[in-house]
Amino acid sequence: MKSPEEIPFRWNVLAQSLRRPYPVSIPMVVLVSLVPFYIFIGDQMPGRRLHVPALAFDRALPLQPAWALVYGSLYLFLIVLPVLVVREQEQIRRTVRAYLTVWISAYVVFLAYPTVASRPAQVIGTGFTVWCLRFLYQLDHPYNCFPSLHVAHSFVSAMTCYRVHRGVGIASAICASLIGLSTLFTKQHYILDVIAGILLACAAYALFLRTYPRHAVPDLDRRLTPLFALCLIGLVAAALAGFWVAYQLSGEA
């Protein structure tokens, strides 16, 4: 009988992997239910005393609209990737607990230490990247900065993928780092927000993911992980192309 490494790749193997049962647990439902509270907490910020944890480093960085593409595309990549590659039930359970830790901890800090981003009231300029930055500002209000939940969530995603496949995990960590940079150049966050987000993700990793044994990952899952990542890159590229078409149709091109 051939081992998983000796089985030639076929597309039906990929399809069978996607058709494997993915039971929905109560913690998963709770995690998804927490997402709207991000907007709810932000809606409570006007009228409160808001903090601005800016350093000289933050003030020295210029606004760079092009980083809005990095901010959106790589974050989408790191949201979806763990859903595709983390398939073993125990790792799913640990990953969901890590996400819950990050989200709940961030929400507590948002309420106790409300912050506001020092982004411009109006984005001056024309072009696709400027249009994308305006769209980002419309979707995401300037509150809930410290810690950066985007950065914390991205690094948890990268770390759990690392337990499945080292190469994809390292590439995902690079993507998470670029997301951190993008939050600074789009003036969505401060450097302290990014550092706090990384530390929060590391704490969640140490609590739930670090002790997950690599040998528990099925060999087939490990082999398919790079392919899933490449397919997802293609989908993200298609989404960016869709945004370009929307920009052309918007009348601002």
ABEGO torsion letter per residue (X at the ends): XBBAAABBBBAAAAAAAAABBBBBBAAAAAAAAAAAAAAAAAAAABGBBBBBBBBAAAAABBBBAAAAAAAAAAAAAAAAAAAAABABAAAAAAAAAAAAAAAAAAAAAAAABBBBBBBBABBBEBEAAAAAAAAAAAABBABGAOBBAAAAAAAAAAAAAAAABAAAAAAAAAAAAAAAAAAAAAGABBAAAAAAAAAAAAAAAAAAAAABBAAABBAAAAAAAAAAAAAAAAAAAAAAAAAAAAAAAAGAX
